Amino acid sequence: MLYGVSMAQSKCLSLSEAITNTVVGYALAVATQFAVFPYFGLQVGILQNLWLGLIFTGVSVRGAMRCGACLTG
């Protein structure tokens, strides 16, 4: 509640926000890999980079789900 006004978010809007955050996070992870890997001498192809970003995103989503489950009981 903020200033006496309920700020409840609908489940549909919450799902939309979660999906948007996941897609943006995936794109950022892949872009970061393309930028950073060459500095460490890692030669990774485009498809491998996309798969690696997907794996990292999956681990992150799973971790967030476990953390959320712990916080909500």
C-alpha positions in Angstrom: 0.0 0.0 0.0 1.4 3.4 -1.0 -0.2 6.6 0.3 -3.3 4.6 1.3 -3.8 3.3 -2.2 -3.5 -0.4 -2.9 -0.9 -1.1 -5.6 -1.8 -4.7 -6.4 -0.5 -6.0 -9.7 -2.7 -8.4 -11.7 -1.3 -11.9 -12.3 -1.4 -11.3 -16.1 0.7 -8.1 -15.7 3.1 -9.9 -13.4 3.6 -12.7 -15.8 4.2 -10.2 -18.6 6.8 -8.4 -16.5 8.5 -11.6 -15.6 8.7 -12.7 -19.3 10.0 -9.3 -20.4 12.7 -9.4 -17.7 13.7 -12.9 -18.7 14.0 -12.0 -22.4 15.9 -8.8 -21.7 18.2 -10.7 -19.3 18.9 -13.3 -22.0 19.7 -10.7 -24.6 22.0 -8.9 -22.2 23.8 -12.1 -21.3 24.4 -13.1 -24.9 25.6 -9.6 -25.8 27.9 -9.6 -22.8 29.3 -13.0 -23.9 30.0 -11.7 -27.4 31.8 -8.7 -26.0 33.7 -10.3 -23.1 34.7 -13.8 -24.3 37.3 -12.6 -26.8 39.1 -10.7 -24.1 39.7 -14.1 -22.4 40.7 -15.8 -25.5 37.5 -17.8 -25.8 36.4 -18.6 -29.3 32.7 -19.5 -29.2 30.4 -19.7 -32.2 27.1 -17.9 -32.5 25.0 -21.0 -31.9 27.2 -22.0 -28.9 26.9 -18.5 -27.5 23.1 -18.6 -27.8 22.9 -22.0 -26.1 25.2 -20.9 -23.3 23.0 -17.8 -22.7 20.0 -20.0 -22.6 21.6 -22.3 -20.0 22.6 -19.3 -17.9 19.1 -17.9 -18.1 17.5 -21.3 -17.2 19.8 -21.5 -14.1 18.8 -18.0 -13.2 15.1 -18.5 -13.6 15.3 -21.8 -11.6 17.2 -20.0 -8.8 14.7 -17.2 -8.7 11.8 -19.7 -8.5 13.5 -21.5 -5.5 14.2 -18.2 -3.8 10.6 -17.0 -4.3 9.3 -20.3 -2.9 11.4 -19.9 0.2 10.3 -16.3 0.7 6.5 -17.1 0.3 6.5 -20.2 2.5 
